[in-house]
Amino acid sequence: MLALLLPLAKKTITALLGKDEVRHFLVDVLRSLVATTDNKLDDKAVDVVESLLFQKEE
């Protein structure tokens, strides 16, 4: 059963990641998760992820 659903889930997730709204949502989720820690390393990691997801095309 999992073998049948996994390819469909991968296609759906890949299609959704192409939308900016979903990317912003994922960054917001990551920011809320890192807010629960007291170090700054994970904050910088989320900054890097955000900058890579929203690169300006030149």
C-alpha positions as CSV (number, residue, x, y, z in Angstrom):
1,M,0.0,0.0,0.0
2,L,2.8,2.4,0.9
3,A,4.5,1.6,-2.4
4,L,1.4,2.9,-4.2
5,L,1.0,6.1,-2.2
6,L,4.6,7.2,-1.9
7,P,5.0,8.2,-5.6
8,L,1.8,10.2,-5.5
9,A,2.9,11.9,-2.3
10,K,6.2,12.8,-3.8
11,K,4.6,14.3,-6.9
12,T,2.2,16.3,-4.8
13,I,4.8,17.7,-2.4
14,T,7.1,18.5,-5.3
15,A,4.3,20.4,-7.1
16,L,3.4,22.3,-3.9
17,L,7.0,23.4,-3.3
18,G,6.9,25.3,-6.6
19,K,4.4,27.8,-5.0
20,D,5.7,30.8,-3.1
21,E,2.9,30.5,-0.5
22,V,4.0,27.1,0.5
23,R,7.6,28.1,0.7
24,H,6.7,31.1,2.9
25,F,4.6,28.7,5.1
26,L,7.6,26.3,5.5
27,V,9.9,29.1,6.4
28,D,7.4,30.4,9.0
29,V,7.2,26.9,10.5
30,L,11.0,26.6,10.6
31,R,11.2,30.1,12.3
32,S,8.6,29.0,14.9
33,L,10.6,25.9,15.6
34,V,13.9,27.6,16.0
35,A,12.3,30.2,18.3
36,T,12.1,27.5,20.9
37,T,15.9,27.2,21.2
38,D,18.3,29.5,22.8
39,N,21.2,29.3,20.2
40,K,21.6,31.4,17.1
41,L,23.0,28.8,14.8
42,D,19.6,27.4,13.8
43,D,18.4,31.0,13.2
44,K,21.2,31.4,10.7
45,A,20.4,28.1,9.1
46,V,16.8,29.2,8.5
47,D,18.1,32.5,7.1
48,V,20.2,30.5,4.6
49,V,17.3,28.3,3.7
50,E,15.1,31.3,3.2
51,S,17.7,33.1,1.0
52,L,18.1,30.0,-1.1
53,L,14.3,29.5,-1.6
54,F,13.7,33.1,-2.6
55,Q,16.8,33.9,-4.7
56,K,16.3,36.7,-7.1
57,E,16.8,35.7,-10.7
58,E,19.2,37.9,-12.5
